[in-house]
Amino acid sequence: MTLVRRLALKVSGLVVRFASAGCKQWAEGSLQETEHIESDWAALEWALGSTRVLLDRREAPFRSMTEALTAADQFIAKKQELVCQPGYPALILIQSFFYALKFFGAQSSTQRIGFISVVVSSLCLFLFLSSEKRRLKLALAVDIEDPVLFYQAELKRSLDMPLGSRFPVFGIFWLLYVGGLALSQRGPLLDHSICNSILGAVVLLVIALTLHKRHVDQRRLASLEALQSVARDWPNHQ
């Protein structure tokens, strides 16, 4: 075996090792392809091209109802813990009150915009989190007969929220909140490139995390629906 071939196989092996769970099968198939390519240099080119899968960090799809049930139980446990946390929406409401008072002492129009953004987004977040907490409390107060169906319904609800087809409402509130906090600081913030860079990075991070969560929820929902479709069709094949 030539040095080029060994290098190609080494690269493909590392891709298999470090690939995310949802991409592991694809990486293993790429390794087999590398082994069967006749040209050593073509095999190395293929192996190097396969490294792009390392950027795709996805979960493995549900392979059985047992895995789906485990994920559903973990989801319900997190929601129960969230419901039991006392008064976190109230802290946001208190902050909106203080920023409303600061508005009258603003030294520039930039600060006024920042204070207004914080107050409005804080009130929206308070209403959103309060209603969500109340809804979950009622839903979790009764025995859940089928945790998987409950999990599936919650994923659908999250994805079907207003503006959810592009960007969740919760993410927009947080963008207004973070931007308002930055603009409300003393001094000509927008004139400083470093502050602008930090603010831009925070905004981009919020957008990236929000869109990533939505992407993950879409994959989980698709995986659950595919698994349930197989379970429904199974009796017909017996």
N, C-alpha and C positions, 0 to 999 in steps of 0.2 A: 504493500500500500504506500502510495506516495505521500510526501509531506503535505501537499496541497489537499489531498483527500482527507488525511487525518485532521487537518485544520478545519475543513468543512464539517466533518462529523463532530469535532469538538464544539464548534459554534452551535450546531443544531442541538447537541446534547445540553448545552447551557441554556438554550432557549426553552427546551422541555423542562429543565430544572426550575427555571425562574418564571415561567409563564403562569398567569393567574389560573385559578381552578376552572373558570369558564372557557379558557383558551388551551387547556392542557391537551385535549384530544386533537385539536388542530396542529399544535406543536409536534405531537408524536407522529402525525401523518406527514408533516414536513420533514422530520428526521428520516422516515422511511423513504421519502422521495429523494432525499440527499444520497442515500445509500444506493439507489438504483440509477441515478444519472450517470451516463457513461463518461462524459468529459469531467476531469477533475476540476478544471477552472469553472465550468458551468455549475458544478456542485457547490463550489465555494461561493459563487455569486448567488445561488439559490439560498444557501445557508445565511449569508449576510442579509439578504432581503427578508428572510423570515424573522429577523430580530425586531421588526416593527411591531410584532404581536406583543412584545414586552410592554408597550405603551398602553395596551388595552387591558385594564384591570377589571375584569368582570367576574362575577360569581358563577359557580357551576349551576346549571339548571337543576331543578328538583328531579330526581330520578325515581322517587317513590313517594307514596302518600305519607310514609313515616318521616321522611325528610321534610315534607311540606308541613306536617303536624308539628315537628320540632320548631321550625321557623315561625309558625303561627303562635305557638306557646311562648316563644321568646318575645315576639311582637306584643302579645297581650300583657306579658309581665312588665315590659317597658312602659306601656300605656298605664298600667295600674300604678306603677311607681310615679309616673308623671302626675297622675290625678291626686296622689297622696301628698304631693309637695304643697305646703301651705302658702297661699298668698303671693306666688310669683307674678301673676298679672297685676296685682295691686302695686307692686314696686314700680312698674312701668307707668302706672297712672300717677303716682306721686311725683315721679320725675317730670312728667308733662306739666304738672302744676308749677314746679319750680322754674322750669324753662319759660312758662307763660309769664311769670313774674319778671324774669330776666329780660324779656322782650322790651319792657319799658325803659331799661337802662342800656339798650343797644347803642353802640357808637358808630355804626355804619349800616348801610342797607344790606351788605353781605351778612352781617350778624343777624339782622332782622329776618332775613330769608332762612338762615340757619335755625333760629329759634322757632319760627313758624313750622319749618320742616320737622323738627324734633317733636313739637307739640302735636301736630297732626298725625305723624307716624306713630307716636306713642299711644295716642288715643285709639288709632286703628288697631294697633297690636294688642292693646288691652281688650278691646271688644272682640277681636278675633280669638285671642287666647282664652278669654273668659267663656265665650260660647263653645269653643272646642272642648275646654275642660268640663263644662257642664254636660255637653253631649256625651263625652266619653264616660263620665261618671254614671249617667243613666244607663248607657249601654253595658257597662261592666258590672252594674249592680245586680243583674240577673245572671243566672247560669247560662253560659254559652254552649249550646248543644254541639255545634260544629265549629271548632276554632279555625279550621282552614277556610270555610265559607266566610266567617267573620273577617279574617285576614284579607281575603280576596275583596270583600265589599269595601274595606277600609282603603285598600290600594286604589280601587276604582273611584272612590269618592275623592281621594287626594288628586288623582289625575283629571277628574272631571270638574274641578273647581273653576270658578270664573277666571278667565285668562289663563287657565291651566294648560291650554294647548301650546302656549309659547313660554309663559313664565308665571310661576305660581304667585298668587297674591301676597303670600307671606314674604316671599323674597323681595317684592317691590316695597313693602313696608320697611323691611330691613335696610334696603338701599336708601330710602328717604331718611331713615333714622341715622345711619352712619354718615351720610352726606351732611345732614343737618348738624350733627355733633362737630364735624370738621369746620363747617362754615361759621358756627357760633363762637369759635375761639377768638380771642382778642388779637388784633393785628391784621394786616393785609395778607391773609393766608394765601389767597390766590396768586400773589406776586412772588411766592417762593417756589422754585422748581422742586425742591426736596419735598415740601409739604404736598405739592400737587402730585408727585410721584407716589407718595405714601397713600394719599387719598385714592388715586387711581388704582393702586394695587389692591387696596381693601375692597373697593367696588368690584373689581374684576374677580377677586377671591369669592365674594358673596355670590356673584353671578355663576361662577364655575361650580361652587358647591351646591347651589340650588339646582342647576341644570343637571349636575351629576346625580343628585338624589332622584330627580325625576326620571332620568335614564335608567337608574337601578330599579326603581319602582315599576317602570314599564316592562323591564325584562322579567322581574319576579311575577308580575301579573300574567304575562304571556306564558311563562313556565307553568304556573298554576293551572291556567286554562288548558294548556296542552296536556298536562298530566290528568286532569279531570276528563278531558275528551277521550283519552285512552282508556280510562277507567269505565266510562259509560259504554264504549264500544266493545270492551272485552267480553261481556256476556254474549254478544252477537257472534263471536268467533268460536265460541265453545260448542 
